[in-house]
């Protein structure tokens, strides 16, 4: 029956077909398709040569080289289809000295280069990130070499990727507006007004206006101009290059800036407020280590030229109106390092050209320091052993300086003032820099090779700013002087480092690194997402038997920290209030000198910080284990703590591997709280950075835990433990006392015991 119905349906379609077919109508309806097919046959595609249009039996290998052997009927098509491509010059041609600068300019069109890029590219592994080329790590050095430099010597890094924004506005308007984006709760002195004198620099987190404690944007460094003669206040705000656009938009929204004028300066309608990007005008170096002061003393020679000498009028002449200023300049560096302060101290200096007093051979720091000491003690000679040379060749270079630049007198300026704040001075110093060729010609005229040169009033004077932190120092110099100072520091004994060494220095100093250690910022979230994508791609490149099975290991988020799942789909908000962080630290102990700990009864959260849900903590492993990045911070069970106290389970519990039965997995998850991503222990946070620390002899790390979990742990005595300390120091510190927790890395089933403490406010 079914076959009969199918046959009838087929016959019905045949009867519905037209009785006749007109060729003209069919051609007209398919004319467009026929034209497209014809053009496709005659057209030579990008991957098809004109020789391929010849039939196969007429093709010869010689035809690809000799066009005269091609049939004449296709010769016309060859001449019309031939495209003459410009011949690319060879690398030997492009690497010639006269063409090398053009080649470097061409390669910088896509990404931005720092001034020390060529030096780093020959010695470092380079990476392209945030729109610029950065040095990752040295090609021939390990992490231990960087640790030795930080611990015993000096490590230098080029931090020019930290961009600067100049803000000029009336004093009251600036302070009132900055209070909305830089809340006083995270400032050590209590308010932005206390930093307006310019003596100290400020490192804090920038927020959207009136959104604190939520709405974090970026970590910034704020510096005020200490020149009291100006009516408007001048502020420099330094931020990471990845967050530059976000910080710029926040400042444009907070201040009444609406129009853009000449030289990329944004001004308000009345002209009282102006914003300027100093991206290509300043260079910033960072030095870490106990020998930082000695290295700077070798490189930064105070500029002490007699201001009454005859010569062309230059910008620095008014700076030396009194002979006592020479003594002030020479003691400026020592005064900045001698201050015993927990805040960053700003010092302004005017130094000589470092190429004039740099040694010809790179030596060890101790040898170079002894050599300089011998030179200074040998003479009581005039000019400190320097030789005068002829300066006729550089006469035109110096006399072309902008004589209209008038810097303020140094007699009334405080120690933190520097002419570097002036835009005209920066341009003058940058564009009138003596070339290396001219210095080499002058050096060849020395009677004693290797001695320092004295150019008198023709010598370049370089203004700079020095920021001395408790554990590091930053130096800010004008543009075009990067390689001159970089080579001088390298020859003075400072070891160069890259991004990896910067992260290591911050980790050993217990400081959080931006942007990856700031999970409540948009930049950190984008960075974490891109890193998770790279880790996932790398993970699935391995065969199944060579990669960990995270399903069996019960790791829910192996490639990134799932903050939204941990916080019940809430946005992460990190606690950065210094006073409340200090209060939390005091909640661990009432008297730090007592042998037994007295726990405070409760922790009252202020109403202004009720939205905070993450607390930064320091993690110290109990005995073994390594708190790697993205590891889970879990709350132990009562049985786990009992096993740790009596010594039966000091290494921690072991997670039972998932055997592939979905019913068993569902039964386990049904008995657990739904507001945490947990397996058998409640997850209260994640580790953001962790490794073995040579400072303490075991592994440590930093992370974030939820505020509710930490509060419950503080109010309960069962989670507070004290580790036995065999040393003579009986004072309880963060390494032997705290809240006991469990750490589980993403590719292991082993839980390890650890102690967590609230991070120091200075680390943020």
Number of C-alpha atoms within 10 A of each C-alpha: 5 6 7 8 10 11 10 11 10 10 11 11 9 11 9 8 8 7 7 6 8 7 9 9 10 10 12 11 11 11 12 10 12 13 11 10 12 10 11 11 11 10 13 16 10 6 5 10 14 18 19 11 14 15 8 9 6 10 15 13 7 11 14 14 9 9 13 10 13 19 13 10 9 13 15 10 13 16 11 8 13 10 8 6 6 6 6 8 8 8 8 7 12 16 14 11 9 10 11 13 13 13 13 14 10 10 12 14 9 9 12 17 19 19 18 17 17 13 13 21 16 11 14 21 15 19 14 12 12 15 12 15 18 26 23 18 23 22 12 9 11 11 13 11 15 24 21 14 21 26 18 12 20 27 31 27 21 26 20 23 21 21 24 27 19 17 22 18 21 14 15 12 14 21 18 12 16 21 15 17 22 23 22 17 16 22 21 19 13 14 17 19 16 13 19 20 17 24 21 24 20 20 20 18 21 25 23 22 19 15 12 21 21 19 19 22 22 26 21 23 18 21 23 23 20 24 22 14 10 10 10 19 23 22 22 22 21 21 25 22 19 20 22 19 12 17 24 17 11 17 21 17 13 17 19 16 19 13 12 14 9 7 8 11 13 20 24 17 12 8 12 14 21 23 22 18 19 17 15 14 16 21 25 21 19 20 27 26 21 17 19 22 18 16 23 18 16 21 24 22 18 22 21 19 19 15 19 10 10 9 13 15 18 22 21 24 18 16 19 19 16 14 11 10 15 18 12 16 20 19 13 20 21 12 13 21 18 9 13 9 12 12 18 22 24 25 24 25 25 23 19 19 23 21 19 22 19 21 18 11 10 15 14 12 19 12 12 19 18 11 11 14 11 11 14 13 10 11 11 10 11 8 12 14 16 17 17 16 16 13 16 10 12 17 13 11 15 20 15 13 18 17 12 11 17 17 18 18 15 20 14 11 16 16 20 23 24 24 25 23 22 13 12 17 21 20 17 18 23 18 12 16 18 17 10 11 9 12 15 12 11 20 20 12 14 17 11 11 10 15 17 20 21 20 18 17 22 20 19 21 20 25 22 23 22 23 23 25 19 14 16 20 22 20 19 20 22 22 21 18 18 20 16 16 19 22 18 24 25 17 22 27 25 26 19 22 26 23 18 14 23 21 16 21 24 15 20 17 14 17 19 21 18 20 21 18 20 23 24 21 26 17 21 20 16 14 16 19 15 13 15 17 14 12 15 14 11 10 15 11 11 11 8 10 7 10 12 14 12 15 13 14 18 21 21 15 16 19 19 21 22 16 21 11 15 20 19 12 11 11 18 21 23 24 21 22 19 19 15 19 19 14 14 22 18 15 18 22 18 14 15 15 11 12 11 12 19 14 17 16 11 12 15 10 14 9 7 9 17 10 18 20 19 25 23 28 20 21 30 27 24 23 13 14 22 21 30 22 20 22 26 30 28 24 23 21 15 11 11 18 21 14 15 19 13 9 10 11 15 18 17 22 19 12 16 13 12 14 11 10 8 10 8 12 14 10 10 13 14 10 10 15 12 11 13 16 24 21 20 17 19 20 24 24 31 27 26 23 21 21 17 16 15 14 12 11 8 16 22 28 24 27 27 25 25 22 21 13 17 23 15 13 18 21 17 15 15 13 19 20 17 18 13 9 13 7 6 6 8 13 12 20 12 18 20 17 21 28 23 25 26 27 28 27 22 21 16 16 17 17 22 24 26 25 26 28 23 25 24 16 19 14 13 22
